[in-house]
Amino acid sequence: MKKLFVLFAVIGICTLAYSQDVKVNINNQDVTAKDDCPYRINGICSTEDIGGVDFDLVENDNGCTNIVLTNYNKCPVTVLLEYEYYHPNVWFKRTTTAVIPTDGVKEIGGGCYGTRFVGMIVRKIAQ
């Protein structure tokens, strides 16, 4: 009878020990990775965007579309631009970088069958 009691006690202790839920808190915050970035281009988050650059699609003499970027900032900027261009039956996504001087304009070739804007991140150039 003592052996049976000891056996049930050991089984009860083991069951109780394995059913414990352990939660780790550091500084009263759950340890989970948080990503508050709504949009990224090449790993750069859109929260770093300073704005001030205008995006325009202009058709050239060949019937193709060019992308014209105009900087209205008081400093030179780097523009990370993501756009899609159409080539018969397929849309291709392209990422490019342009450096635009203060109050400058930069023209980038788009596509001849169609171009559409996806996103842009403008960052100040450190001097």
C-alpha positions as CSV (number, residue, x, y, z in Angstrom):
1,M,0.0,0.0,0.0
2,K,2.9,2.4,0.8
3,K,4.5,1.6,-2.6
4,L,1.2,2.4,-4.4
5,F,0.9,5.7,-2.5
6,V,4.5,6.7,-3.3
7,L,3.9,5.8,-7.0
8,F,0.8,8.0,-7.2
9,A,2.6,10.8,-5.4
10,V,5.5,10.7,-7.9
11,I,3.1,10.6,-10.9
12,G,1.2,13.6,-9.4
13,I,4.4,15.6,-8.9
14,C,5.7,14.9,-12.4
15,T,2.3,15.8,-14.0
16,L,2.2,19.1,-12.0
17,A,5.8,19.9,-12.9
18,Y,5.3,19.4,-16.7
19,S,2.0,21.4,-16.8
20,Q,3.7,24.7,-15.6
21,D,3.6,27.5,-18.1
22,V,6.7,29.7,-18.1
23,K,6.6,33.2,-19.5
24,V,9.7,35.4,-19.8
25,N,9.3,39.1,-19.2
26,I,12.1,41.6,-19.5
27,N,11.4,45.0,-17.9
28,N,7.7,44.1,-17.8
29,Q,7.6,43.7,-21.6
30,D,7.0,40.5,-23.5
31,V,10.0,39.3,-25.5
32,T,8.6,39.5,-29.0
33,A,10.0,41.1,-32.1
34,K,8.0,44.1,-33.1
35,D,8.2,45.5,-36.7
36,D,6.6,48.9,-36.8
37,C,7.7,49.6,-40.4
38,P,4.8,49.8,-42.8
39,Y,7.0,49.8,-46.0
40,R,10.6,48.9,-46.8
41,I,12.9,49.4,-49.8
42,N,16.2,47.4,-49.7
43,G,15.9,47.1,-45.9
44,I,15.4,50.9,-45.4
45,C,12.2,51.7,-43.4
46,S,9.8,54.3,-44.6
47,T,10.0,56.0,-41.2
48,E,13.3,57.5,-42.3
49,D,11.6,59.3,-45.1
50,I,11.9,63.1,-45.0
51,G,9.7,63.8,-48.0
52,G,10.1,66.9,-50.2
53,V,10.6,65.1,-53.5
54,D,7.9,65.1,-56.2
55,F,7.3,62.1,-58.5
56,D,6.0,62.6,-62.0
57,L,5.5,60.3,-65.0
58,V,6.3,62.0,-68.4
59,E,6.1,60.6,-71.8
60,N,9.1,61.2,-74.0
61,D,9.3,61.4,-77.9
62,N,9.6,57.7,-78.3
63,G,6.3,57.0,-76.5
64,C,8.1,55.6,-73.5
65,T,7.5,56.8,-70.0
66,N,10.2,58.6,-68.0
67,I,10.2,59.2,-64.2
68,V,11.0,62.8,-63.2
69,L,12.0,63.4,-59.6
70,T,12.1,67.0,-58.3
71,N,13.8,67.9,-55.0
72,Y,12.2,70.7,-53.1
73,N,14.5,70.3,-50.0
74,K,17.2,72.7,-48.9
75,C,19.8,69.9,-49.0
76,P,20.8,67.1,-51.4
77,V,18.9,63.9,-50.9
78,T,19.1,60.2,-51.8
79,V,15.9,58.8,-53.3
80,L,15.2,55.1,-53.1
81,L,12.5,54.5,-55.7
82,E,10.5,51.3,-56.4
83,Y,8.4,51.1,-59.5
84,E,6.9,48.6,-61.9
85,Y,7.2,48.6,-65.7
86,Y,5.3,46.6,-68.2
87,H,6.9,44.5,-70.8
88,P,4.6,42.4,-73.0
89,N,2.5,40.2,-70.7
90,V,4.5,40.8,-67.6
91,W,5.0,43.5,-64.9
92,F,8.6,43.8,-63.7
93,K,9.4,45.4,-60.3
94,R,12.5,47.6,-60.3
95,T,14.3,49.4,-57.4
96,T,16.7,52.2,-58.1
97,T,18.6,54.9,-56.2
98,A,19.1,58.5,-57.3
99,V,21.0,61.4,-55.8
100,I,19.4,64.7,-56.4
101,P,21.1,68.0,-55.5
102,T,19.4,70.9,-53.8
103,D,16.5,72.2,-55.8
104,G,17.5,69.7,-58.6
105,V,15.7,67.5,-61.0
106,K,16.5,63.9,-62.0
107,E,15.0,61.9,-64.9
108,I,15.0,58.1,-64.9
109,G,13.9,55.9,-67.8
110,G,10.8,53.9,-67.0
111,G,9.0,51.5,-69.4
112,C,7.7,51.8,-73.0
113,Y,4.5,49.7,-72.4
114,G,3.5,51.2,-69.0
115,T,5.0,52.4,-65.7
116,R,3.4,52.5,-62.3
117,F,4.7,53.9,-59.0
118,V,5.1,51.5,-56.0
119,G,7.0,53.5,-53.4
120,M,9.7,56.0,-52.6
121,I,11.9,56.8,-49.6
122,V,13.8,60.1,-49.4
123,R,16.7,60.5,-47.1
124,K,19.0,63.5,-46.4
125,I,22.6,63.1,-47.4
126,A,24.9,63.6,-44.4
127,Q,27.5,66.3,-45.0
